[in-house]
Structure formats: C-alpha cells, structure tokens
Amino acid sequence: MSEPSILLEIDQGVALLTLNRPANLNSFNAEMHDQMRAALSQVRKDASVRALVITGSGRGFCAGQDLGDRNVAASDAAPDLGESIEKRYNPMLRTLRDLPLPVICAVNGVAAGAGANIALACDITLAARSASFIQAFCKIGLIPDSGGTWTLPRLAGMARAKGMALLGDKIPAEQAESWGMIWQCVDDEKLMEETMKLARHLATQPTKGLALIKRALNASANNTFDEQLDLERDLQRLAGRTDDYREGVAAFMEKRQPSFKGQ
Ligand code: T3D
C-alpha cells in the first residue's frame, strides 16, 4: 500500500497535519487534495481540536501544484486550471481561513507556488531559518493563486508583492520575517519544538474567543473603520456569552490561573 499523502495526528487538543509527498516536495496532486479535504473536515468536526499545525515532510514544505499532472502534449487540450482552483485550491484556502481555531504553519523548507500562499494564509506562520518562499507562478506563465494576490500586498505591501510575483525570486525566511510576511523565523532544529509549544499553548486558550479574533482581523481588510467598530460590537457580544469569558474574569478576580474549556 502506498504512503498516505496527508498524515493527521491529534493529541492534547492539537491536530498535526503533515503534507507527505516528500519526493515531489509535497506538491499537490488530485489524491493529495482529496486527503487534505478529508483531513480538514475531520479537524473541523472534532470538538477536541483547539489548534491546527500544518507542516511538510522531508526537506520541503510544499512546491504547489504537482506539475507532473500538467505536462500536456502540444496537440492536447489545455488543462482547465480554473476548475482545479475552483474545486480544489479555493475550498482548501477558504477552510483554512474560516476554521474557528488557530491555524499554525511550520514551514520546514522551500514553499513555492500554491505552497507559499497556503503557508501565508495560515494565522501564525513560523519558518525554519533555511526555509524560503517563492512565488514561482510567473516562471511558468501563471498568476499567484491560493489567495496570493490578496495576501501578498496586505502582508508585505504592494511594491514587494509585485516584486515577488513578477520576478519569482526566492525570499529567505529571515527576509520574510523582516517584511512582515510571517510571525517568526526559528533555527531549523527548533522549528517543530517551538511550533508545538505554541500550538499546545493556544489549545489551552479560549478557543471561541480566538476564533472571533481571527474573524475580526480577517474581515478588517475589507471594512471601513466604522464597519469594523460595528463588527467588534457584534463579535464582542458573542465573546461575552462564552463560558471561557466567565472563567477568565472569575480567575482574574480570584487571582488564579484560568482553566479554559474552549466553550
Ligand atoms: O495547476 C493547477 O491546478 C493550478 C494551480 C497552480 C498552483 C501552483 O502551485 S502553480 C506553481 C507550481 N510550482 C512550481 O512551479 C514550483 C516548481 N518547483 C520548483 O521551482 C523547485 O522544485 C523549487 C524551487 C520548489 C525547489 O528547487 P530545488 O532545487 O530545491 O528542488 P528540485 O530539484 O527542483 O525538486 C526536487 C524534486 O521535487 C524534483 O524531483 P526529482 O528530480 O528529484 O525526481 C522535482 O522535480 C520535484 N518537484 C519540485 N516541485 C515540483 C516537483 N514535482 C512536481 N511538481 C512540482 N511542483
């Protein structure tokens, strides 16, 4: 039996999802997309999961689409990439963005094409010092997808977004950190230790509140200040009704550590 393309382990409130086609730098083929969809669905349905970590096996994080599946003869019809994006990439990106829990990405090596933009779409992205980000699309005549044309200018600014997208240069992890594209660059040998420490911490926090924070910040990109104030009012109303908010206030008043249940 062949190795699964996606590995999923759930322990102590943390789901660890590993992209697992190392011989192809964890690039996505149809089977891997199917397994990814199933794994994300499992994470969404499992109420015990309070943080998700995504990483890659082997020396790369993800090289985007498996180009072996796109190598058509000159006489054959062009593949419908719009359909691939509509049915596979966009649902994955929407799920990552909408999951009501923190999604942490541990970029263990090169992240290219859709692989780079999956990493940048996560809520908190850490990268090994030896990792890099490449908007490889322009080198094969494509445009950045998986949210890249939305994410890049917002994270790095338009000048850098255009430079990265039009040139396809390799951006080392330290530069990605200094440009504000990722949360933190860490030494290679510490990447998983640091990532899991962060994920385990987040898995003990007020999950519903964290989900509302994520929702508010994601919405801010398209809202006016006034609209955002209204959204904060509505989401704070929801946050104020959670058990964890009650517990947070009680623990503060009683000068003890809170015990959040994610409810
Ligand atoms: O098609 C649609 O559905 C639309 C959606 C598109 C989304 C996209 O992601 S399009 C962009 C696709 N990705 C790329 O263009 C990146 C291609 N890869 C590279 O440019 C380089 O591999 C890297 C810069 C990422 C890494 O370079 P390097 O020198 O460290 O490694 P390598 O030797 O190029 O790759 C190692 C192996 O992985 C190699 O296989 P081999 O020779 O050892 O048998 C290479 O062919 C394979 N590999 C790397 N990327 C892909 C891949 N195989 C298939 N598809 C890949 N994308």
Boltz pocket constraint, residues with backbone or C-beta under 6 A from the ligand:
constraints:
  - pocket:
      binder: B
      contacts: [[A, 22], [A, 23], [A, 24], [A, 25], [A, 27], [A, 62], [A, 63], [A, 64], [A, 65], [A, 66], [A, 67], [A, 68], [A, 70], [A, 81], [A, 84], [A, 85], [A, 89], [A, 110], [A, 112], [A, 113], [A, 114], [A, 115], [A, 134], [A, 136], [A, 137], [A, 140], [A, 142], [A, 145]]
      max_distance: 6.0
